[in-house]
Amino acid sequence: MKNILLLVFTVLFGIAGVSQSLAADIRTISKEELKSKLGTYEYTILDVRTENQWEDSDNKIPGALRLPSEKIDIWAENFHKNTPIVLYCACDGLGTSGRVARRLMEKGFTHVYALIGGWKDWLMNSYPVARK
């Protein structure tokens, strides 16, 4: 029984460690920093919420472009690899935005950031929004 428990803990902690290390190399940006840069065009802001999440909302972050995460290989070709890109999704963590950031990094993009707290945190703090 001790061996089974030891194996379970080893697997669980191993998975947690891998997942933390995968997220560790994704650069992030705070909502405060992004808010201060709105309108400066320093970043290209991409809304990668799911189709349902996008449809259920009337708003987006000002200046954001809606690009479906499942079509990343198509739309990524329209950006220069050095374009500073901020991604946000509806997740509290780095769910979809983290996956898209990782994929862009694998494609050679060098300045990719995921918004900490995502769309929900942005809204909860009454940050600026724009109509879609």
Secondary structure by P-SEA (a helix, b strand, c coil): caaaaaaaaaaaaaaaaaaaaaaccbbbbcaaaaaaaccccccbbbbbccaaaaaacccccccbbbbbcccccccccccccccbbbbbccccccaaaaaaaaaaaaacccbbbbccccaaaaaaaccccccc
